Amino acid sequence: MTRERRAGFSLLETIIVIGMVGVLAAIVVTMLGKQVSLSPRQIDWSRDEVSAQAIMEDVVADYVELINDDATRDAALSQLVSRNNADQYAPSGVVTMSYVSFPRAGGSETSSGSLLKVSVQEPGGITLTTILAPSRTEAADNAVNY
């Protein structure tokens, strides 16, 4: 009498495979560590950064438009401040604009100078800052491109 072998896995083979899967899972969890638990926070940071960059791009686009238009060139920076005061770029407090100067002693100070410091701060702690200057003072000056 011959014994026929049935298709399938034996109990021993199944236990070995389950053990190997467990060991591999432990290695993966150890290697990933905190990355798995921090991933939602990283997504929030990325979202905040993209939002801040979009707001800053709007401000810079308006600056380029105003500074390259001979009719608005001289008042470009003050018009940006007016638009920001009207919350055109973002809700109040997200975008701050102030005139600054850079004294020879170093650092910066708030003044009524000709440089406009623009900062965009998102609730997640992301802050972007740029300095805008009246780079075109005459119609013959080259156009500003960013």
N, CA, C and O atoms as a GROMACS GRO file, in nm:
protein
  584
    1MET      N    1   0.082  -0.116   0.000
    1MET     CA    2   0.000   0.000   0.000
    1MET      C    3   0.088   0.125   0.000
    1MET      O    4   0.175   0.144   0.085
    2THR      N    5   0.062   0.205  -0.096
    2THR     CA    6   0.140   0.329  -0.106
    2THR      C    7   0.060   0.443  -0.044
    2THR      O    8  -0.062   0.452  -0.055
    3ARG      N    9   0.133   0.524   0.017
    3ARG     CA   10   0.069   0.639   0.083
    3ARG      C   11   0.080   0.760  -0.008
    3ARG      O   12   0.190   0.794  -0.052
    4GLU      N   13  -0.031   0.824  -0.038
    4GLU     CA   14  -0.029   0.943  -0.123
    4GLU      C   15   0.000   1.067  -0.039
    4GLU      O   16  -0.051   1.082   0.072
    5ARG      N   17   0.080   1.151  -0.092
    5ARG     CA   18   0.113   1.275  -0.022
    5ARG      C   19   0.012   1.381  -0.062
    5ARG      O   20  -0.014   1.402  -0.181
    6ARG      N   21  -0.044   1.448   0.038
    6ARG     CA   22  -0.141   1.554   0.011
    6ARG      C   23  -0.068   1.686  -0.013
    6ARG      O   24   0.037   1.714   0.045
    7ALA      N   25  -0.127   1.766  -0.099
    7ALA     CA   26  -0.070   1.897  -0.127
    7ALA      C   27  -0.094   1.990  -0.009
    7ALA      O   28  -0.194   1.975   0.062
    8GLY      N   29  -0.003   2.086   0.012
    8GLY     CA   30  -0.020   2.183   0.121
    8GLY      C   31   0.104   2.189   0.208
    8GLY      O   32   0.203   2.121   0.182
    9PHE      N   33   0.097   2.270   0.311
    9PHE     CA   34   0.210   2.288   0.403
    9PHE      C   35   0.187   2.207   0.529
    9PHE      O   36   0.074   2.190   0.576
   10SER      N   37   0.297   2.158   0.583
   10SER     CA   38   0.286   2.086   0.711
   10SER      C   39   0.282   2.188   0.824
   10SER      O   40   0.312   2.305   0.804
   11LEU      N   41   0.248   2.144   0.940
   11LEU     CA   42   0.240   2.231   1.057
   11LEU      C   43   0.377   2.291   1.089
   11LEU      O   44   0.387   2.408   1.124
   12LEU      N   45   0.482   2.211   1.076
   12LEU     CA   46   0.617   2.258   1.104
   12LEU      C   47   0.658   2.370   1.007
   12LEU      O   48   0.715   2.470   1.050
   13GLU      N   49   0.629   2.353   0.880
   13GLU     CA   50   0.661   2.457   0.781
   13GLU      C   51   0.587   2.587   0.812
   13GLU      O   52   0.645   2.695   0.800
   14THR      N   53   0.463   2.577   0.850
   14THR     CA   54   0.384   2.696   0.883
   14THR      C   55   0.441   2.768   1.004
   14THR      O   56   0.449   2.891   1.004
   15ILE      N   57   0.481   2.695   1.107
   15ILE     CA   58   0.538   2.756   1.227
   15ILE      C   59   0.670   2.826   1.195
   15ILE      O   60   0.696   2.936   1.245
   16ILE      N   61   0.752   2.765   1.111
   16ILE     CA   62   0.880   2.826   1.072
   16ILE      C   63   0.857   2.956   0.997
   16ILE      O   64   0.924   3.056   1.023
   17VAL      N   65   0.763   2.958   0.904
   17VAL     CA   66   0.733   3.079   0.826
   17VAL      C   67   0.682   3.190   0.918
   17VAL      O   68   0.722   3.305   0.904
   18ILE      N   69   0.593   3.156   1.011
   18ILE     CA   70   0.540   3.257   1.104
   18ILE      C   71   0.654   3.314   1.189
   18ILE      O   72   0.657   3.434   1.215
   19GLY      N   73   0.745   3.230   1.232
   19GLY     CA   74   0.860   3.276   1.311
   19GLY      C   75   0.949   3.370   1.231
   19GLY      O   76   0.995   3.472   1.282
   20MET      N   77   0.974   3.335   1.104
   20MET     CA   78   1.057   3.420   1.018
   20MET      C   79   0.991   3.555   0.993
   20MET      O   80   1.058   3.658   0.994
   21VAL      N   81   0.861   3.556   0.972
   21VAL     CA   82   0.788   3.682   0.952
   21VAL      C   83   0.798   3.767   1.078
   21VAL      O   84   0.814   3.889   1.069
   22GLY      N   85   0.787   3.706   1.196
   22GLY     CA   86   0.799   3.779   1.322
   22GLY      C   87   0.936   3.843   1.338
   22GLY      O   88   0.946   3.958   1.380
   23VAL      N   89   1.042   3.769   1.304
   23VAL     CA   90   1.178   3.823   1.314
   23VAL      C   91   1.196   3.939   1.217
   23VAL      O   92   1.251   4.043   1.255
   24LEU      N   93   1.151   3.924   1.094
   24LEU     CA   94   1.161   4.032   0.997
   24LEU      C   95   1.082   4.155   1.040
   24LEU      O   96   1.128   4.268   1.022
   25ALA      N   97   0.964   4.135   1.096
   25ALA     CA   98   0.883   4.248   1.144
   25ALA      C   99   0.954   4.320   1.257
   25ALA      O  100   0.952   4.443   1.262
   26ALA      N  101   1.018   4.246   1.346
   26ALA     CA  102   1.093   4.309   1.456
   26ALA      C  103   1.209   4.392   1.403
   26ALA      O  104   1.236   4.500   1.454
   27ILE      N  105   1.277   4.342   1.301
   27ILE     CA  106   1.388   4.416   1.241
   27ILE      C  107   1.338   4.545   1.176
   27ILE      O  108   1.398   4.650   1.193
   28VAL      N  109   1.228   4.537   1.103
   28VAL     CA  110   1.172   4.655   1.037
   28VAL      C  111   1.130   4.760   1.139
   28VAL      O  112   1.160   4.878   1.122
   29VAL      N  113   1.061   4.718   1.244
   29VAL     CA  114   1.017   4.813   1.347
   29VAL      C  115   1.136   4.878   1.414
   29VAL      O  116   1.133   4.998   1.443
   30THR      N  117   1.241   4.802   1.440
   30THR     CA  118   1.362   4.857   1.502
   30THR      C  119   1.429   4.958   1.410
   30THR      O  120   1.475   5.063   1.455
   31MET      N  121   1.436   4.927   1.282
   31MET     CA  122   1.502   5.017   1.188
   31MET      C  123   1.424   5.145   1.167
   31MET      O  124   1.483   5.252   1.156
   32LEU      N  125   1.293   5.137   1.161
   32LEU     CA  126   1.212   5.256   1.139
   32LEU      C  127   1.204   5.342   1.264
   32LEU      O  128   1.204   5.465   1.255
   33GLY      N  129   1.198   5.280   1.379
   33GLY     CA  130   1.198   5.353   1.505
   33GLY      C  131   1.092   5.460   1.512
   33GLY      O  132   0.973   5.433   1.493
   34LYS      N  133   1.136   5.582   1.540
   34LYS     CA  134   1.043   5.693   1.559
   34LYS      C  135   0.986   5.746   1.428
   34LYS      O  136   0.890   5.823   1.430
   35GLN      N  137   1.041   5.706   1.317
   35GLN     CA  138   0.993   5.760   1.189
   35GLN      C  139   0.846   5.730   1.167
   35GLN      O  140   0.774   5.812   1.110
   36VAL      N  141   0.802   5.616   1.211
   36VAL     CA  142   0.662   5.580   1.193
   36VAL      C  143   0.572   5.670   1.277
   36VAL      O  144   0.468   5.715   1.230
   37SER      N  145   0.614   5.697   1.400
   37SER     CA  146   0.531   5.780   1.488
   37SER      C  147   0.540   5.928   1.452
   37SER      O  148   0.447   6.003   1.482
   38LEU      N  149   0.649   5.971   1.389
   38LEU     CA  150   0.666   6.112   1.353
   38LEU      C  151   0.610   6.147   1.216
   38LEU      O  152   0.601   6.265   1.182
   39SER      N  153   0.574   6.048   1.136
   39SER     CA  154   0.533   6.076   0.999
   39SER      C  155   0.414   6.172   0.988
   39SER      O  156   0.415   6.255   0.898
   40PRO      N  157   0.312   6.165   1.073
   40PRO     CA  158   0.203   6.264   1.061
   40PRO      C  159   0.252   6.407   1.088
   40PRO      O  160   0.206   6.501   1.023
   41ARG      N  161   0.344   6.422   1.181
   41ARG     CA  162   0.398   6.555   1.211
   41ARG      C  163   0.477   6.609   1.092
   41ARG      O  164   0.469   6.728   1.061
   42GLN      N  165   0.552   6.522   1.026
   42GLN     CA  166   0.629   6.565   0.909
   42GLN      C  167   0.536   6.608   0.796
   42GLN      O  168   0.568   6.701   0.722
   43ILE      N  169   0.425   6.542   0.782
   43ILE     CA  170   0.327   6.582   0.681
   43ILE      C  171   0.272   6.720   0.714
   43ILE      O  172   0.256   6.803   0.624
   44ASP      N  173   0.243   6.746   0.841
   44ASP     CA  174   0.195   6.879   0.882
   44ASP      C  175   0.300   6.985   0.855
   44ASP      O  176   0.267   7.094   0.807
   45TRP      N  177   0.427   6.956   0.887
   45TRP     CA  178   0.534   7.052   0.861
   45TRP      C  179   0.545   7.082   0.712
   45TRP      O  180   0.560   7.197   0.672
   46SER      N  181   0.537   6.979   0.630
   46SER     CA  182   0.545   6.999   0.485
   46SER      C  183   0.428   7.083   0.436
   46SER      O  184   0.446   7.172   0.353
   47ARG      N  185   0.308   7.056   0.488
   47ARG     CA  186   0.190   7.132   0.448
   47ARG      C  187   0.206   7.279   0.489
   47ARG      O  188   0.174   7.369   0.411
   48ASP      N  189   0.256   7.305   0.610
   48ASP     CA  190   0.277   7.442   0.656
   48ASP      C  191   0.382   7.513   0.571
   48ASP      O  192   0.366   7.631   0.538
   49GLU      N  193   0.488   7.442   0.536
   49GLU     CA  194   0.593   7.503   0.456
   49GLU      C  195   0.542   7.538   0.316
   49GLU      O  196   0.572   7.645   0.264
   50VAL      N  197   0.466   7.448   0.256
   50VAL     CA  198   0.410   7.476   0.124
   50VAL      C  199   0.315   7.595   0.130
   50VAL      O  200   0.314   7.679   0.040
   51SER      N  201   0.236   7.603   0.235
   51SER     CA  202   0.144   7.715   0.252
   51SER      C  203   0.221   7.846   0.267
   51SER      O  204   0.184   7.946   0.206
   52ALA      N  205   0.327   7.846   0.348
   52ALA     CA  206   0.408   7.967   0.366
   52ALA      C  207   0.475   8.007   0.235
   52ALA      O  208   0.482   8.126   0.203
   53GLN      N  209   0.525   7.910   0.160
   53GLN     CA  210   0.589   7.940   0.032
   53GLN      C  211   0.489   8.000  -0.066
   53GLN      O  212   0.523   8.091  -0.142
   54ALA      N  213   0.367   7.949  -0.067
   54ALA     CA  214   0.265   8.002  -0.159
   54ALA      C  215   0.232   8.147  -0.125
   54ALA      O  216   0.217   8.230  -0.215
   55ILE      N  217   0.221   8.178   0.004
   55ILE     CA  218   0.194   8.317   0.045
   55ILE      C  219   0.310   8.407   0.005
   55ILE      O  220   0.288   8.516  -0.048
   56MET      N  221   0.434   8.361   0.030
   56MET     CA  222   0.551   8.442  -0.005
   56MET      C  223   0.558   8.462  -0.156
   56MET      O  224   0.596   8.570  -0.202
   57GLU      N  225   0.524   8.361  -0.233
   57GLU     CA  226   0.524   8.376  -0.379
   57GLU      C  227   0.422   8.480  -0.423
   57GLU      O  228   0.449   8.556  -0.517
   58ASP      N  229   0.307   8.486  -0.358
   58ASP     CA  230   0.208   8.589  -0.390
   58ASP      C  231   0.263   8.729  -0.364
   58ASP      O  232   0.246   8.820  -0.444
   59VAL      N  233   0.330   8.745  -0.250
   59VAL     CA  234   0.387   8.876  -0.215
   59VAL      C  235   0.494   8.915  -0.317
   59VAL      O  236   0.494   9.028  -0.366
   60VAL      N  237   0.584   8.823  -0.349
   60VAL     CA  238   0.692   8.853  -0.443
   60VAL      C  239   0.637   8.879  -0.583
   60VAL      O  240   0.688   8.966  -0.654
   61ALA      N  241   0.534   8.805  -0.624
   61ALA     CA  242   0.474   8.828  -0.755
   61ALA      C  243   0.413   8.968  -0.763
   61ALA      O  244   0.428   9.037  -0.864
   62ASP      N  245   0.346   9.011  -0.656
   62ASP     CA  246   0.292   9.147  -0.654
   62ASP      C  247   0.404   9.250  -0.656
   62ASP      O  248   0.392   9.353  -0.724
   63TYR      N  249   0.512   9.224  -0.584
   63TYR     CA  250   0.627   9.315  -0.583
   63TYR      C  251   0.684   9.330  -0.723
   63TYR      O  252   0.709   9.442  -0.768
   64VAL      N  253   0.705   9.219  -0.792
   64VAL     CA  254   0.761   9.224  -0.928
   64VAL      C  255   0.668   9.301  -1.021
   64VAL      O  256   0.714   9.382  -1.102
   65GLU      N  257   0.539   9.277  -1.009
   65GLU     CA  258   0.442   9.349  -1.093
   65GLU      C  259   0.446   9.499  -1.065
   65GLU      O  260   0.447   9.580  -1.158
   66LEU      N  261   0.448   9.536  -0.938
   66LEU     CA  262   0.446   9.678  -0.902
   66LEU      C  263   0.577   9.748  -0.935
   66LEU      O  264   0.576   9.861  -0.984
   67ILE      N  265   0.690   9.684  -0.909
   67ILE     CA  266   0.820   9.748  -0.931
   67ILE      C  267   0.851   9.762  -1.080
   67ILE      O  268   0.925   9.853  -1.119
   68ASN      N  269   0.797   9.674  -1.164
   68ASN     CA  270   0.823   9.681  -1.307
   68ASN      C  271   0.727   9.774  -1.380
   68ASN      O  272   0.751   9.808  -1.496
   69ASP      N  273   0.620   9.816  -1.316
   69ASP     CA  274   0.525   9.909  -1.375
   69ASP      C  275   0.571  10.051  -1.342
   69ASP      O  276   0.576  10.089  -1.224
   70ASP      N  277   0.605  10.129  -1.445
   70ASP     CA  278   0.657  10.263  -1.420
   70ASP      C  279   0.560  10.351  -1.343
   70ASP      O  280   0.602  10.444  -1.274
   71ALA      N  281   0.430  10.325  -1.354
   71ALA     CA  282   0.331  10.407  -1.284
   71ALA      C  283   0.330  10.379  -1.134
   71ALA      O  284   0.296  10.467  -1.055
   72THR      N  285   0.366  10.259  -1.094
   72THR     CA  286   0.361  10.223  -0.951
   72THR      C  287   0.498  10.196  -0.891
   72THR      O  288   0.508  10.160  -0.773
   73ARG      N  289   0.604  10.214  -0.969
   73ARG     CA  290   0.740  10.180  -0.926
   73ARG      C  291   0.780  10.248  -0.795
   73ARG      O  292   0.833  10.183  -0.705
   74ASP      N  293   0.755  10.378  -0.784
   74ASP     CA  294   0.801  10.453  -0.667
   74ASP      C  295   0.728  10.415  -0.539
   74ASP      O  296   0.782  10.432  -0.430
   75ALA      N  297   0.606  10.366  -0.550
   75ALA     CA  298   0.527  10.333  -0.431
   75ALA      C  299   0.506  10.182  -0.417
   75ALA      O  300   0.414  10.139  -0.347
   76ALA      N  301   0.588  10.103  -0.481
   76ALA     CA  302   0.568   9.958  -0.482
   76ALA      C  303   0.569   9.899  -0.341
   76ALA      O  304   0.480   9.821  -0.306
   77LEU      N  305   0.668   9.936  -0.262
   77LEU     CA  306   0.678   9.877  -0.128
   77LEU      C  307   0.563   9.922  -0.038
   77LEU      O  308   0.508   9.842   0.038
   78SER      N  309   0.527  10.049  -0.046
   78SER     CA  310   0.416  10.097   0.039
   78SER      C  311   0.284  10.034  -0.005
   78SER      O  312   0.196  10.012   0.079
   79GLN      N  313   0.268  10.005  -0.134
   79GLN     CA  314   0.147   9.938  -0.179
   79GLN      C  315   0.140   9.794  -0.128
   79GLN      O  316   0.033   9.743  -0.097
   80LEU      N  317   0.256   9.728  -0.120
   80LEU     CA  318   0.259   9.593  -0.062
   80LEU      C  319   0.214   9.597   0.084
   80LEU      O  320   0.138   9.511   0.128
   81VAL      N  321   0.263   9.697   0.158
   81VAL     CA  322   0.224   9.710   0.298
   81VAL      C  323   0.074   9.734   0.309
   81VAL      O  324   0.008   9.677   0.396
   82SER      N  325   0.020   9.820   0.222
   82SER     CA  326  -0.124   9.847   0.224
   82SER      C  327  -0.205   9.721   0.194
   82SER      O  328  -0.306   9.695   0.258
   83ARG      N  329  -0.159   9.644   0.097
   83ARG     CA  330  -0.229   9.519   0.063
   83ARG      C  331  -0.224   9.421   0.180
   83ARG      O  332  -0.322   9.351   0.208
   84ASN      N  333  -0.110   9.416   0.247
   84ASN     CA  334  -0.099   9.326   0.362
   84ASN      C  335  -0.189   9.373   0.476
   84ASN      O  336  -0.251   9.291   0.543
   85ASN      N  337  -0.196   9.504   0.499
   85ASN     CA  338  -0.282   9.557   0.605
   85ASN      C  339  -0.429   9.526   0.577
   85ASN      O  340  -0.510   9.518   0.669
   86ALA      N  341  -0.463   9.509   0.450
   86ALA     CA  342  -0.600   9.473   0.411
   86ALA      C  343  -0.620   9.320   0.410
   86ALA      O  344  -0.721   9.271   0.362
   87ASP      N  345  -0.522   9.247   0.463
   87ASP     CA  346  -0.526   9.100   0.470
   87ASP      C  347  -0.544   9.036   0.333
   87ASP      O  348  -0.613   8.934   0.320
   88GLN      N  349  -0.481   9.094   0.232
   88GLN     CA  350  -0.492   9.038   0.097
   88GLN      C  351  -0.415   8.907   0.084
   88GLN      O  352  -0.457   8.818   0.009
   89TYR      N  353  -0.306   8.893   0.155
   89TYR     CA  354  -0.221   8.775   0.138
   89TYR      C  355  -0.260   8.660   0.229
   89TYR      O  356  -0.256   8.544   0.188
   90ALA      N  357  -0.297   8.690   0.351
   90ALA     CA  358  -0.331   8.587   0.449
   90ALA      C  359  -0.402   8.654   0.565
   90ALA      O  360  -0.401   8.777   0.576
   91PRO      N  361  -0.463   8.576   0.653
   91PRO     CA  362  -0.527   8.635   0.771
   91PRO      C  363  -0.426   8.716   0.852
   91PRO      O  364  -0.306   8.692   0.846
   92SER      N  365  -0.476   8.809   0.926
   92SER     CA  366  -0.393   8.900   1.004
   92SER      C  367  -0.293   8.825   1.092
   92SER      O  368  -0.328   8.728   1.159
   93GLY      N  369  -0.170   8.870   1.090
   93GLY     CA  370  -0.066   8.811   1.174
   93GLY      C  371   0.019   8.707   1.106
   93GLY      O  372   0.127   8.675   1.155
   94VAL      N  373  -0.026   8.651   0.995
   94VAL     CA  374   0.053   8.550   0.926
   94VAL      C  375   0.168   8.616   0.849
   94VAL      O  376   0.280   8.565   0.848
   95VAL      N  377   0.139   8.729   0.783
   95VAL     CA  378   0.241   8.802   0.709
   95VAL      C  379   0.270   8.932   0.784
   95VAL      O  380   0.179   9.010   0.812
   96THR      N  381   0.397   8.954   0.816
   96THR     CA  382   0.436   9.080   0.879
   96THR      C  383   0.533   9.151   0.786
   96THR      O  384   0.622   9.090   0.727
   97MET      N  385   0.515   9.281   0.776
   97MET     CA  386   0.601   9.363   0.692
   97MET      C  387   0.648   9.482   0.774
   97MET      O  388   0.569   9.547   0.843
   98SER      N  389   0.778   9.510   0.766
   98SER     CA  390   0.832   9.626   0.835
   98SER      C  391   0.953   9.676   0.757
   98SER      O  392   1.026   9.599   0.696
   99TYR      N  393   0.972   9.807   0.762
   99TYR     CA  394   1.088   9.866   0.698
   99TYR      C  395   1.208   9.847   0.790
   99TYR      O  396   1.198   9.866   0.911
  100VAL      N  397   1.320   9.808   0.732
  100VAL     CA  398   1.440   9.784   0.811
  100VAL      C  399   1.560   9.851   0.746
  100VAL      O  400   1.557   9.888   0.629
  101SER      N  401   1.664   9.866   0.825
  101SER     CA  402   1.792   9.911   0.773
  101SER      C  403   1.900   9.826   0.839
  101SER      O  404   1.876   9.763   0.942
  102PHE      N  405   2.015   9.824   0.781
  102PHE     CA  406   2.126   9.745   0.832
  102PHE      C  407   2.242   9.839   0.863
  102PHE      O  408   2.318   9.876   0.774
  103PRO      N  409   2.255   9.878   0.990
  103PRO     CA  410   2.362   9.970   1.027
  103PRO      C  411   2.500   9.906   1.013
  103PRO      O  412   2.512   9.783   1.013
  104ARG      N  413   2.602   9.988   1.002
  104ARG     CA  414   2.737   9.936   0.984
  104ARG      C  415   2.785   9.856   1.104
  104ARG      O  416   2.871   9.769   1.090
  105ALA      N  417   2.730   9.884   1.220
  105ALA     CA  418   2.771   9.812   1.340
  105ALA      C  419   2.723   9.667   1.339
  105ALA      O  420   2.768   9.586   1.419
  106GLY      N  421   2.634   9.635   1.248
  106GLY     CA  422   2.583   9.499   1.237
  106GLY      C  423   2.440   9.489   1.285
  106GLY      O  424   2.386   9.582   1.345
  107GLY      N  425   2.378   9.376   1.259
  107GLY     CA  426   2.240   9.354   1.299
  107GLY      C  427   2.144   9.426   1.206
  107GLY      O  428   2.181   9.468   1.097
  108SER      N  429   2.021   9.438   1.250
  108SER     CA  430   1.920   9.512   1.173
  108SER      C  431   1.834   9.587   1.272
  108SER      O  432   1.825   9.552   1.390
  109GLU      N  433   1.770   9.689   1.224
  109GLU     CA  434   1.682   9.767   1.310
  109GLU      C  435   1.562   9.813   1.229
  109GLU      O  436   1.570   9.835   1.109
  110THR      N  437   1.451   9.826   1.298
  110THR     CA  438   1.330   9.875   1.235
  110THR      C  439   1.347  10.024   1.210
  110THR      O  440   1.394  10.098   1.296
  111SER      N  441   1.309  10.066   1.092
  111SER     CA  442   1.325  10.208   1.058
  111SER      C  443   1.224  10.244   0.951
  111SER      O  444   1.137  10.164   0.915
  112SER      N  445   1.237  10.362   0.902
  112SER     CA  446   1.155  10.403   0.789
  112SER      C  447   1.240  10.396   0.662
  112SER      O  448   1.219  10.473   0.568
  113GLY      N  449   1.335  10.304   0.661
  113GLY     CA  450   1.427  10.290   0.550
  113GLY      C  451   1.360  10.243   0.422
  113GLY      O  452   1.237  10.234   0.414
  114SER      N  453   1.442  10.213   0.325
  114SER     CA  454   1.388  10.176   0.194
  114SER      C  455   1.382  10.025   0.173
  114SER      O  456   1.342   9.981   0.065
  115LEU      N  457   1.419   9.947   0.271
  115LEU     CA  458   1.414   9.802   0.259
  115LEU      C  459   1.293   9.749   0.334
  115LEU      O  460   1.268   9.789   0.448
  116LEU      N  461   1.218   9.660   0.271
  116LEU     CA  462   1.098   9.604   0.332
  116LEU      C  463   1.125   9.458   0.369
  116LEU      O  464   1.152   9.375   0.282
  117LYS      N  465   1.116   9.429   0.498
  117LYS     CA  466   1.133   9.292   0.547
  117LYS      C  467   0.995   9.227   0.551
  117LYS      O  468   0.905   9.276   0.618
  118VAL      N  469   0.981   9.116   0.478
  118VAL     CA  470   0.854   9.044   0.472
  118VAL      C  471   0.875   8.908   0.536
  118VAL      O  472   0.963   8.831   0.495
  119SER      N  473   0.794   8.877   0.638
  119SER     CA  474   0.802   8.747   0.704
  119SER      C  475   0.666   8.680   0.698
  119SER      O  476   0.563   8.742   0.723
  120VAL      N  477   0.667   8.552   0.665
  120VAL     CA  478   0.546   8.471   0.664
  120VAL      C  479   0.565   8.364   0.771
  120VAL      O  480   0.659   8.285   0.764
  121GLN      N  481   0.475   8.362   0.870
  121GLN     CA  482   0.485   8.264   0.978
  121GLN      C  483   0.357   8.184   0.985
  121GLN      O  484   0.249   8.238   1.008
  122GLU      N  485   0.372   8.054   0.966
  122GLU     CA  486   0.259   7.962   0.976
  122GLU      C  487   0.245   7.912   1.119
  122GLU      O  488   0.344   7.911   1.192
  123PRO      N  489   0.126   7.872   1.160
  123PRO     CA  490   0.105   7.825   1.297
  123PRO      C  491   0.196   7.709   1.339
  123PRO      O  492   0.225   7.694   1.457
  124GLY      N  493   0.240   7.629   1.244
  124GLY     CA  494   0.325   7.516   1.276
  124GLY      C  495   0.468   7.554   1.310
  124GLY      O  496   0.548   7.467   1.344
  125GLY      N  497   0.501   7.682   1.302
  125GLY     CA  498   0.634   7.728   1.336
  125GLY      C  499   0.723   7.755   1.216
  125GLY      O  500   0.838   7.796   1.233
  126ILE      N  501   0.674   7.733   1.096
  126ILE     CA  502   0.751   7.761   0.976
  126ILE      C  503   0.752   7.912   0.952
  126ILE      O  504   0.647   7.975   0.950
  127THR      N  505   0.872   7.970   0.935
  127THR     CA  506   0.883   8.113   0.907
  127THR      C  507   0.973   8.133   0.786
  127THR      O  508   1.084   8.081   0.781
  128LEU      N  509   0.926   8.208   0.689
  128LEU     CA  510   1.005   8.247   0.572
  128LEU      C  511   1.020   8.398   0.575
  128LEU      O  512   0.925   8.470   0.606
  129THR      N  513   1.139   8.447   0.544
  129THR     CA  514   1.164   8.591   0.546
  129THR      C  515   1.240   8.630   0.421
  129THR      O  516   1.328   8.556   0.376
  130THR      N  517   1.206   8.744   0.366
  130THR     CA  518   1.280   8.799   0.252
  130THR      C  519   1.288   8.950   0.269
  130THR      O  520   1.210   9.010   0.342
  131ILE      N  521   1.384   9.010   0.201
  131ILE     CA  522   1.401   9.154   0.202
  131ILE      C  523   1.374   9.204   0.060
  131ILE      O  524   1.435   9.157  -0.036
  132LEU      N  525   1.283   9.299   0.048
  132LEU     CA  526   1.252   9.359  -0.082
  132LEU      C  527   1.305   9.502  -0.083
  132LEU      O  528   1.295   9.574   0.016
  133ALA      N  529   1.361   9.541  -0.196
  133ALA     CA  530   1.420   9.674  -0.208
  133ALA      C  531   1.362   9.743  -0.330
  133ALA      O  532   1.317   9.678  -0.424
  134PRO      N  533   1.362   9.876  -0.329
  134PRO     CA  534   1.317   9.949  -0.449
  134PRO      C  535   1.427   9.944  -0.555
  134PRO      O  536   1.499  10.041  -0.576
  135SER      N  537   1.440   9.831  -0.621
  135SER     CA  538   1.552   9.806  -0.711
  135SER      C  539   1.542   9.880  -0.844
  135SER      O  540   1.643   9.896  -0.912
  136ARG      N  541   1.425   9.926  -0.881
  136ARG     CA  542   1.410  10.007  -1.002
  136ARG      C  543   1.372  10.148  -0.959
  136ARG      O  544   1.260  10.171  -0.913
  137THR      N  545   1.463  10.240  -0.975
  137THR     CA  546   1.434  10.378  -0.936
  137THR      C  547   1.407  10.467  -1.056
  137THR      O  548   1.355  10.578  -1.041
  138GLU      N  549   1.440  10.418  -1.174
  138GLU     CA  550   1.415  10.495  -1.297
  138GLU      C  551   1.356  10.402  -1.403
  138GLU      O  552   1.376  10.281  -1.398
  139ALA      N  553   1.286  10.461  -1.497
  139ALA     CA  554   1.223  10.381  -1.603
  139ALA      C  555   1.327  10.308  -1.688
  139ALA      O  556   1.297  10.203  -1.745
  140ALA      N  557   1.448  10.362  -1.696
  140ALA     CA  558   1.552  10.300  -1.778
  140ALA      C  559   1.616  10.179  -1.711
  140ALA      O  560   1.688  10.104  -1.776
  141ASP      N  561   1.592  10.160  -1.582
  141ASP     CA  562   1.650  10.046  -1.511
  141ASP      C  563   1.593   9.915  -1.566
  141ASP      O  564   1.480   9.909  -1.614
  142ASN      N  565   1.674   9.811  -1.559
  142ASN     CA  566   1.630   9.679  -1.606
  142ASN      C  567   1.513   9.629  -1.523
  142ASN      O  568   1.502   9.660  -1.404
  143ALA      N  569   1.428   9.551  -1.586
  143ALA     CA  570   1.313   9.493  -1.516
  143ALA      C  571   1.361   9.394  -1.412
  143ALA      O  572   1.466   9.330  -1.426
  144VAL      N  573   1.283   9.381  -1.306
  144VAL     CA  574   1.313   9.288  -1.198
  144VAL      C  575   1.252   9.153  -1.234
  144VAL      O  576   1.135   9.145  -1.272
  145ASN      N  577   1.330   9.048  -1.220
  145ASN     CA  578   1.281   8.912  -1.246
  145ASN      C  579   1.316   8.824  -1.128
  145ASN      O  580   1.428   8.830  -1.075
  146TYR      N  581   1.223   8.742  -1.086
  146TYR     CA  582   1.249   8.645  -0.980
  146TYR      C  583   1.220   8.508  -1.032
  146TYR      O  584   1.235   8.410  -0.960
   0.00000   0.00000   0.00000
